[in-house]
């Protein structure tokens, strides 16, 4: 599997790996390290609001790449 541009990611609620590069949070000088989360596209109920990529701890930062989740292990592998 290779990282793909976020623009090509599914926006149907499918859970994927999402890459967030290092960034400065809201220009307050707080540095956030790069990270990868399992997440999905979230579109608020109000269609006038902009949707965003979200994952546990992602804090609505700008995602740049994505990758499909790998298959779960089989019973024999556990």
Rosetta constraint file for C-alpha pairs under 8 A:
AtomPair CA 1 CA 67 HARMONIC 7.01 0.50
AtomPair CA 1 CA 68 HARMONIC 7.71 0.50
AtomPair CA 2 CA 67 HARMONIC 6.64 0.50
AtomPair CA 3 CA 65 HARMONIC 5.92 0.50
AtomPair CA 3 CA 66 HARMONIC 5.53 0.50
AtomPair CA 3 CA 67 HARMONIC 5.26 0.50
AtomPair CA 4 CA 8 HARMONIC 7.01 0.50
AtomPair CA 4 CA 9 HARMONIC 7.76 0.50
AtomPair CA 4 CA 65 HARMONIC 5.32 0.50
AtomPair CA 4 CA 66 HARMONIC 5.35 0.50
AtomPair CA 4 CA 67 HARMONIC 6.24 0.50
AtomPair CA 5 CA 9 HARMONIC 7.34 0.50
AtomPair CA 5 CA 64 HARMONIC 6.19 0.50
AtomPair CA 5 CA 65 HARMONIC 4.60 0.50
AtomPair CA 5 CA 66 HARMONIC 6.44 0.50
AtomPair CA 6 CA 63 HARMONIC 6.71 0.50
AtomPair CA 6 CA 64 HARMONIC 5.16 0.50
AtomPair CA 6 CA 65 HARMONIC 4.41 0.50
AtomPair CA 6 CA 66 HARMONIC 5.57 0.50
AtomPair CA 9 CA 66 HARMONIC 6.49 0.50
AtomPair CA 10 CA 14 HARMONIC 6.54 0.50
AtomPair CA 10 CA 41 HARMONIC 7.68 0.50
AtomPair CA 11 CA 40 HARMONIC 7.32 0.50
AtomPair CA 11 CA 41 HARMONIC 5.25 0.50
AtomPair CA 11 CA 42 HARMONIC 7.92 0.50
AtomPair CA 12 CA 41 HARMONIC 7.09 0.50
AtomPair CA 13 CA 40 HARMONIC 5.49 0.50
AtomPair CA 13 CA 41 HARMONIC 5.79 0.50
AtomPair CA 13 CA 42 HARMONIC 7.25 0.50
AtomPair CA 14 CA 40 HARMONIC 5.95 0.50
AtomPair CA 14 CA 41 HARMONIC 7.76 0.50
AtomPair CA 15 CA 38 HARMONIC 6.40 0.50
AtomPair CA 15 CA 39 HARMONIC 5.29 0.50
AtomPair CA 15 CA 40 HARMONIC 4.95 0.50
AtomPair CA 15 CA 68 HARMONIC 7.87 0.50
AtomPair CA 15 CA 69 HARMONIC 7.31 0.50
AtomPair CA 16 CA 38 HARMONIC 5.51 0.50
AtomPair CA 16 CA 39 HARMONIC 5.57 0.50
AtomPair CA 16 CA 40 HARMONIC 6.18 0.50
AtomPair CA 16 CA 66 HARMONIC 6.77 0.50
AtomPair CA 16 CA 67 HARMONIC 6.07 0.50
AtomPair CA 16 CA 68 HARMONIC 5.02 0.50
AtomPair CA 16 CA 69 HARMONIC 5.29 0.50
AtomPair CA 17 CA 36 HARMONIC 6.51 0.50
AtomPair CA 17 CA 37 HARMONIC 5.59 0.50
AtomPair CA 17 CA 38 HARMONIC 4.60 0.50
AtomPair CA 17 CA 39 HARMONIC 6.27 0.50
AtomPair CA 17 CA 66 HARMONIC 5.48 0.50
AtomPair CA 17 CA 67 HARMONIC 5.13 0.50
AtomPair CA 17 CA 68 HARMONIC 6.09 0.50
AtomPair CA 17 CA 69 HARMONIC 5.96 0.50
AtomPair CA 18 CA 36 HARMONIC 5.48 0.50
AtomPair CA 18 CA 37 HARMONIC 5.27 0.50
AtomPair CA 18 CA 38 HARMONIC 6.12 0.50
AtomPair CA 18 CA 39 HARMONIC 6.28 0.50
AtomPair CA 18 CA 40 HARMONIC 7.96 0.50
AtomPair CA 18 CA 53 HARMONIC 7.94 0.50
AtomPair CA 18 CA 55 HARMONIC 7.76 0.50
AtomPair CA 18 CA 63 HARMONIC 6.57 0.50
AtomPair CA 18 CA 64 HARMONIC 7.82 0.50
AtomPair CA 18 CA 65 HARMONIC 6.10 0.50
AtomPair CA 18 CA 66 HARMONIC 4.57 0.50
AtomPair CA 18 CA 67 HARMONIC 6.73 0.50
AtomPair CA 19 CA 34 HARMONIC 7.59 0.50
AtomPair CA 19 CA 35 HARMONIC 6.01 0.50
AtomPair CA 19 CA 36 HARMONIC 4.58 0.50
AtomPair CA 19 CA 37 HARMONIC 6.72 0.50
AtomPair CA 19 CA 63 HARMONIC 5.67 0.50
AtomPair CA 19 CA 64 HARMONIC 6.09 0.50
AtomPair CA 19 CA 65 HARMONIC 5.15 0.50
AtomPair CA 19 CA 66 HARMONIC 5.91 0.50
AtomPair CA 20 CA 34 HARMONIC 5.61 0.50
AtomPair CA 20 CA 35 HARMONIC 5.29 0.50
AtomPair CA 20 CA 36 HARMONIC 6.16 0.50
AtomPair CA 20 CA 58 HARMONIC 7.72 0.50
AtomPair CA 20 CA 61 HARMONIC 6.84 0.50
AtomPair CA 20 CA 62 HARMONIC 6.27 0.50
AtomPair CA 20 CA 63 HARMONIC 4.57 0.50
AtomPair CA 20 CA 64 HARMONIC 6.17 0.50
AtomPair CA 20 CA 65 HARMONIC 7.45 0.50
AtomPair CA 21 CA 33 HARMONIC 7.05 0.50
AtomPair CA 21 CA 34 HARMONIC 4.29 0.50
AtomPair CA 21 CA 35 HARMONIC 6.49 0.50
AtomPair CA 21 CA 62 HARMONIC 7.78 0.50
AtomPair CA 21 CA 63 HARMONIC 7.08 0.50
AtomPair CA 21 CA 64 HARMONIC 7.14 0.50
AtomPair CA 22 CA 31 HARMONIC 7.26 0.50
AtomPair CA 22 CA 32 HARMONIC 5.44 0.50
AtomPair CA 22 CA 33 HARMONIC 4.41 0.50
AtomPair CA 22 CA 34 HARMONIC 4.03 0.50
AtomPair CA 22 CA 35 HARMONIC 7.46 0.50
AtomPair CA 23 CA 31 HARMONIC 5.90 0.50
AtomPair CA 23 CA 32 HARMONIC 5.32 0.50
AtomPair CA 23 CA 33 HARMONIC 6.77 0.50
AtomPair CA 23 CA 34 HARMONIC 7.45 0.50
AtomPair CA 24 CA 28 HARMONIC 7.13 0.50
AtomPair CA 24 CA 29 HARMONIC 5.85 0.50
AtomPair CA 24 CA 30 HARMONIC 5.52 0.50
AtomPair CA 24 CA 31 HARMONIC 4.72 0.50
AtomPair CA 24 CA 32 HARMONIC 6.16 0.50
AtomPair CA 25 CA 29 HARMONIC 6.76 0.50
AtomPair CA 25 CA 30 HARMONIC 5.46 0.50
AtomPair CA 25 CA 31 HARMONIC 6.37 0.50
AtomPair CA 25 CA 32 HARMONIC 6.74 0.50
AtomPair CA 25 CA 61 HARMONIC 7.99 0.50
AtomPair CA 26 CA 30 HARMONIC 7.97 0.50
AtomPair CA 37 CA 55 HARMONIC 5.54 0.50
AtomPair CA 37 CA 56 HARMONIC 6.57 0.50
AtomPair CA 37 CA 57 HARMONIC 7.89 0.50
AtomPair CA 37 CA 58 HARMONIC 7.21 0.50
AtomPair CA 38 CA 55 HARMONIC 5.64 0.50
AtomPair CA 38 CA 56 HARMONIC 7.23 0.50
AtomPair CA 38 CA 69 HARMONIC 7.97 0.50
AtomPair CA 39 CA 53 HARMONIC 6.99 0.50
AtomPair CA 39 CA 54 HARMONIC 5.38 0.50
AtomPair CA 39 CA 55 HARMONIC 3.97 0.50
AtomPair CA 39 CA 56 HARMONIC 7.08 0.50
AtomPair CA 40 CA 53 HARMONIC 5.76 0.50
AtomPair CA 40 CA 54 HARMONIC 5.71 0.50
AtomPair CA 40 CA 55 HARMONIC 6.62 0.50
AtomPair CA 41 CA 51 HARMONIC 6.98 0.50
AtomPair CA 41 CA 52 HARMONIC 5.75 0.50
AtomPair CA 41 CA 53 HARMONIC 4.55 0.50
AtomPair CA 41 CA 54 HARMONIC 6.27 0.50
AtomPair CA 42 CA 51 HARMONIC 5.46 0.50
AtomPair CA 42 CA 52 HARMONIC 5.37 0.50
AtomPair CA 42 CA 53 HARMONIC 6.02 0.50
AtomPair CA 42 CA 54 HARMONIC 6.53 0.50
AtomPair CA 43 CA 47 HARMONIC 7.60 0.50
AtomPair CA 43 CA 49 HARMONIC 7.70 0.50
AtomPair CA 43 CA 50 HARMONIC 6.93 0.50
AtomPair CA 43 CA 51 HARMONIC 4.18 0.50
AtomPair CA 43 CA 52 HARMONIC 6.61 0.50
AtomPair CA 44 CA 49 HARMONIC 6.40 0.50
AtomPair CA 44 CA 50 HARMONIC 7.43 0.50
AtomPair CA 44 CA 51 HARMONIC 6.24 0.50
AtomPair CA 52 CA 60 HARMONIC 6.69 0.50
AtomPair CA 53 CA 60 HARMONIC 6.65 0.50
AtomPair CA 53 CA 61 HARMONIC 7.99 0.50
AtomPair CA 53 CA 62 HARMONIC 7.62 0.50
AtomPair CA 53 CA 63 HARMONIC 6.72 0.50
AtomPair CA 54 CA 58 HARMONIC 5.86 0.50
AtomPair CA 54 CA 59 HARMONIC 7.30 0.50
AtomPair CA 54 CA 60 HARMONIC 6.04 0.50
AtomPair CA 55 CA 59 HARMONIC 7.97 0.50
AtomPair CA 73 CA 77 HARMONIC 5.81 0.50
AtomPair CA 73 CA 78 HARMONIC 6.77 0.50
AtomPair CA 74 CA 78 HARMONIC 6.70 0.50
